[in-house]
């Protein structure tokens, strides 16, 4: 049972705390990724019983559409365990519902909630930095108004297409203090404004801002805001330096199943549902190239591709051997795709001798990472 609430209203209490920084030697970048996944897999399997009890109390399916930015880490911002919120990532959070792969993936997620007689709730996010404008969203070239306009449009389209089954909440993220601002029909609600309130008072505030929101979703969303209020209070009391708020990612992650990258500001992550994936990969590589090469850094970076397999609800769930083979094929194809574009568009990074590659698949029920290939990229290509 929850340490602070008898109704299990705080998901973080049932789970061990997660690492938020990575401090192993910079040359062992692939080892860092593998070690993070191993630790998160162990925690994920240990917590299965607690996670089941959590979902029994909080049945709403939660998703989050967000930027590839490694500073936008929803579990850290809400002090909740990984595996509760389904993430989708694209440059700037610039998703479009007409993207075929994204539409199919998202619709299947909503359908799964319906089969469990549960609602779906998705946070449609954009982000900025209140302390330094230049540290905002590179995907939108720090244009806060354009990012918010797209976020609100996407939320409206989702509401139109999926009706009362889905609640889509436009959510602005201030990465200076990890403050989440949920925009509702009757105003806004944010972690910063909820500091020092208990969960019942937070539910009242949610109901005020979202008067038509189903009671079950109000109950289930409150723990996220409670955790965010605590997170904001921590960072207000011990503020990050501007240096800590800058981009410091070293992993270009492409595919899915990135819960294992349980470290803030460590990876630039892109779901492969994006038909403009080449542009996303190149932007991520250029951001890392600028940090590593232009600043004469001794850090190493890696191209990490990963795909889930073994989902009991997947298309090939009844054919496990075929399921895994298809996942491996997809992960390898994404690796070749990423390397092709980085080689031509980011020559300084490609020829640095400090760029690595890691191709893997992850068994979804256990979150165990299986490495297919890894190595260092030389000036003439992959050895």
Secondary structure by P-SEA (a helix, b strand, c coil): cccccccccccccccccccccccccccaaaaaaaaaaaaaaaaaaaaaaaaaaaaaaccbbbbbbbccccccccccccccccccbbbbbcccccccccaaaaaaaaaaaaaaaaaacbbbbbbbbbbbbcccccccccccccaaaaaaaaaaaaaaaaaaaccccbbbbbbbbccccbbbbbbcccccccccccccccaaaaaaaaaaacccccaaaaaaaaaaaaaaaaaaaaaaaccccccccccccccccccccccccccccccbbbbccccaaaaaaaaaaaaaaaacccccccbbbbbbbbbbcccccccccccaaaaaaaaaaaaaaaaaaaaaaaaaccccccccccbbbbbbcccccccbbbbcbbbbbcccccc
